[in-house]
């Protein structure tokens, strides 16, 4: 299981809210979430339709832009 499950869920929920509130169109726009203690952030991958997005689709990156998960 991912050690970033909570961070991914937080990022997922924020991105779904963007869509629900009509603040984005198609797949454009996203929200990221940061965990400064672990020095990583979570972000929605480009091109994934909001209606298809799942928490496990969220990408974890470090502050050097390396994919962690």
KAPEQUI-V395893 format. One record per residue. PHI is phi in whole degrees, -180 to 180 (NA if undefined). PSI is psi in radians with two decimals (NA if undefined). NEAR is the number of other ideal C-beta (glycine too) atoms within 12 Angstrom. Layout:
{{PHI	PSI	NEAR} {PHI	PSI	NEAR}}
This chain:
{{NA	2.58	8} {-67	2.39	18} {-81	0.00	13} {-114	0.36	31} {-56	-0.81	18} {-65	-0.72	20} {-65	-0.74	31} {-62	-0.74	34} {-63	-0.76	21} {-60	-0.79	25} {-66	-0.75	35} {-58	-0.87	33} {-62	-0.69	23} {-65	-0.69	29} {-68	-0.67	38} {-64	-0.66	27} {-63	-0.71	20} {-55	-0.83	23} {-66	-0.82	26} {-61	-0.57	14} {-87	-0.01	13} {73	0.45	10} {-89	-0.11	16} {-134	2.79	23} {-127	2.56	11} {52	-2.07	13} {-113	0.20	20} {-84	2.32	16} {97	2.64	21} {-165	2.98	30} {-122	2.49	25} {-115	2.82	25} {-132	2.50	28} {-119	2.55	21} {-122	1.69	23} {-68	-0.52	11} {-65	-0.71	9} {-90	-0.11	19} {58	0.84	16} {-139	2.85	30} {-138	2.75	31} {-112	2.47	36} {-149	2.59	32} {-72	2.33	37} {-70	2.53	26} {-64	2.52	15} {83	-0.06	13} {-88	2.08	26} {-61	2.45	19} {-58	-0.62	30} {-70	-0.31	14} {-99	-0.19	16} {-66	2.39	32} {-128	2.70	19} {-54	-0.63	26} {-71	-0.20	20} {-79	-0.33	28} {-65	2.38	36} {-98	2.39	31} {-102	2.21	34} {-124	2.66	27} {-92	3.11	20} {-75	-0.07	15} {-101	0.20	10} {68	0.50	12} {-93	2.39	13} {-72	2.18	16} {-97	-0.69	23} {-156	NA	24}}
